[in-house]
Amino acid sequence: MEFTTLKKTDIKISKIGIGTNKIGGHNMFEGLNEQDGKDFLIEAINLGMNLIDTADVYGPARTEELIGEAIASIDVKREDLVYASKVGVEWGIEGGGIRKNNKPEYLRKAVEDSLRRLRIDYMDLCYLHWPDNETPFSESIGELARLKEEGKILSIGVSNLPIDQLKEAAAVTDIASAQNDYNMFDRTVEKDILPYCIENEISFVPCYPLASGLLGGRYKVDDPVPPKMEADEFRRRVQIADQLKVIAEQKGATLPNLALAWLLAQGCDAVIPGGRHPGHARGNAEAVKVKLTQEDLTAINDILGKSTLV
């Protein structure tokens, strides 16, 4: 495994991290097997991945509980793992829904609840998961800064912020990491967010690195169209994926690992692919071995074309 340093910290993170929403995210995915999910996490740790990316709302709460259970069952030092979780989405409200809540008192309680579920005393990285567009960042990020001063979190991240809000948050305190959607089919962050992060020493970690499975290499053009996608756009993306597979095969890699390596080559500090079972962890680990030349990157960009810069 290869490592880098989380910006504005001395925390070493694996370039291939561990996405955990399929471990216990029953509110996001159907048919999850919790034991398989725990085994996926354990295998990833055994393969050298140390960046565990999660969120309190995955489950809700269940993913963090399972992470705590899984790690308690193996022999690993706390200091060898990097726990990154996200807070700021409240569940269990009247009617059974969820809502964004960035109020300081809620964030404090959410962090303390996450620590209990994860069975740790401090979180290495805590993200504000979503802005509620009501609470000023001076209050929400300010509360995370107080939790950092108290030693309950070691660094602060933000997730799903547009560029103007990212700049607002960064004006309050040091932001170590930012997460936004970014993959070969959605390159929106290249316009402003990614350059801003690189320029201002903020680690960028992309969400949905495999475009919700479209870069997994399994879809065919005549497959049923996934929800929330137009048929023509689905077929276009599958055709692009098929062309990218040729480059992946030339590199002795799979399409998903080519997609992950491409993200690292764009300036992302780490990627956090998920999985449902140990085999997925073994596949994810191989991505770090894929080294793209400038010729490779040019060929990929020619396939993707300007149409992906949406």
N, C-alpha and C positions, 0 to 999 in steps of 0.2 A: 504494500500500500504506500501511496505517496501522501505527504502532509504539507500543509501550509499554515500560516499563522492568521488567526482571526484578527482583522484590523483593529487597531487601537487597544490591543490586548497582547498578552504573551501566551494565549491559549492556542495549542497546536490542534488543528482539525484535519481529519482525513479528507482528501479531495473527493472521494466517493463516500458520501454520508448515508444515513439510514432513514429513509422515509417510512413513517410508522402508521399512516392513516388506515392501512389495510390490516393492522394487527387487531384492532378492536373497534374500528370505526363503523359500527353497525348502523349508524344513522347516515352513512355515506355509501356503503356497499352492502350487497346481499351475499349470503352464502359464505360468510367468513368463518374459518375454523380457528378458534383462539389458540389452540395448542400449536397448530401449524404456524400461526403468526409469531408466537413466542420462539419457536424453533428458528424461524427466519431471522429474528433479532439476534439470537445467540450465535447462529452461524455467521452472521455479518460481523459481529464482534470478534469471533474466532479468526476471521479473515483479515482483521486489522482495521476495520472501520470503527471509528470512535465517536463520530458526530451523530448523535441520536436526535432527530428532529421530530417533534410531536406538537400537540396542541390539546388544551384541556377540553375543547369541544368535540374532539374525535371520540365518538362513542354515544353520547358525551361521557367523558371521564374514564371510560373503560380502557382506552388505549394506554393512558398513563398508569392505570392500575396494573395492567398486564406487563408493561415495561418494568414496573417495580417488582412484580412477582418473578419475571424471567431473570432479571439480573441478580436478584437475591439467591437464585438457585445455582449460580455459577461462581467460580473463583476468579474474581476480577477486582482490581483496585479501583476505588472511587476516582482517584486522580487520573486514571488512564482513560476515563470516559468524559465526553462532553455532552451535557444535557442541554438541549435547546427546546423550550416550549413556548407556547403563545397563549396570551390571555386577552380578554376584552370582548368576548362573546358570551352572553349570559343565556342560560337555558333554564328550563323548569318554570318558566313564567306562566301566567294564567293562559289556558288554552293549549298549553303544550308546545308553544313555539320557542324561538330564540330571538334575541335582539342584541345589537351591539351596545356595549356599556363600557365606557372609558372613565367612569367616575373613579376618583382616587381610592375611595373606600372599597369599591368593588374590585379594583385591580389588586389591592393589597390582599384581600380575602382570597381572590383567585390564585395568586402566587402561593400563598400559604397552603391552600388546598392542593395545588399541584405538587408542592414539595412533599406533602404527606402521602399522596398517591404514588409518587415516584420513589418514596422511601429514601430521600436525600435531605441534607441540611441546607444546601444552596443549589441554585441553578446557574450553570455557566453562562447561559445566554437566554434572556427573556425578551420575547417580541410582543409588541402591541399588535394583535392579530388583525384587527380592522378598525379604522377610525369610525367613531359614532357621529362625527360631524356636528357635535354639540359641545363636547367637553374640550376646552382649550388644551393644546399640547403642553402649555406651561403647567397644567394640572395633571394630565395623564402621564406624559413623559416625565414630568417633575416627580410624580409619585414613584415611578420606576427608578428614578435617580436616588430617591431616598431609600428605597429597598436595596439599591446597590451600596449605598453608604453603610447600611446596616449589615451587609454581607450576605443577604438572602439571595441576591443575584450578583453575578460578576460583571456582566456586560448587558447592553441594551440594544435591541433590534426593533425594526418596524417592518410591517408587512402590508401589502396592498395599498400603499400610499402613492398618489400621483406626485409628480415632481414638485409642485408648489407646497404640498403638505410635507413631503420629505425634507425640504429645505427648512420649513417651520420647525419640524421636530429636531433637526440637527442644530438649530439655533438655541435649543433648550439645554442640551447636554451632548456628550459624545455618543454618536450612534455607531455601533460596531458592525452591524449587518442590516441588510435590506433584502426582503423577498418580494418578488412580483412574478407574474406569469411570464415565462420566456421559454421558447423552444423554436425549432426550425420553421414552424408554421406561424408563430406569433412573435415577431421581432420588434414590437412596439417600443420596448424599453431602450432599444438602440438609439432612439431619437434624443432622449434626454436623461432618463434615469440611470442607465448603465454608465454613460460617460461621466455623469455627476458623481456616482459612487467611486469610480476609478480615480477621478481627480481629487476627491475629498477623503480618500482612504477609508471607504466603507466597503466591507466585504459584501459581494452580491451573490445570493444563493437563489437560483431560479425555482419557481413553482411550476408544476406540470411540465417537467423537462421532456416527457415523451408524448406530449399533446394528447393526454387522456387515452393513450394506447395507439394512436394513429401512427406513431413512430416505433411501435412494437414489432412491426413486420408481419403481423398475422392477418390483416385485412386484405380482402380482394375486392376488385371494383364492383362485382355483382353481389357483394354481401349486403344485408339489410343496413339501411342508413341509421347511424346512431341518433339518439334523441338530440334535439336542439341543433341539428346540422342540415343544411340544404343538400339535396341529393347531388347536384352538380359539383358543389364544393367538396363533398365527401369523395366523389370519384376523382376529382382533380388531385386531392391530397394523396390518395392511394397510389395514383399514377406517379406522383413525385416520389413517394416512398419506395416504389419499385425501382426507380432510377437510382435512388440513394443506396439501395441494397447492392447494386453493382459495385459501387465504391467500397462499401463495407466488406464485400467478399474479396475484393482486391487487397484489402488491408488485413484479411484473415479475421474479420470481426463480424459481429452481428449488427443489424441496423440500430437497435436501441443503444448499443455501446458506441457506435459511430455518433449518434445524436448526443450522447453524454459527453464524449470527447470534444465534439464541436463546441458545446457550451463552455467547457473549460478553456478552449482556445479563444473564445470571444472575450475572456476577462473575468468569467465567473470564478470565484474562489473555491467553491465546492458545489456538487450536485447531490440531490437527495432522492434517488429513485427508491420506490417502495417495493413491496412484494408480499406474497401470501404464504410462501413456504421456503425452506432452506435453499432449494434450487435457484430461486430468484436471487438470493444473496450471492450465490456463487457466480451467477451470470453478471450481476451488477459489478462485482469486484474486478472482472476482466476489463471493464471500461478504462481503467487507469493505464492499461498496457497499450491502448490505441494512441499512437502519436501521429498527428496530422501535419503534413508538410504544407508549405504555402501553395504548392500545386494542388494538393488535396482540397484545401480551403477554397481555392478559386473554382475548382470543378464543382464543389458543393454549392457555392454561391451561384454558379451558372445554372444549376438545376433548380435551385430555390427561386431565383429570379427576384425582381423588385416587388412582385406581387405579395411576397411574404412580409414586406415592410408595411404592415397595416397600422 
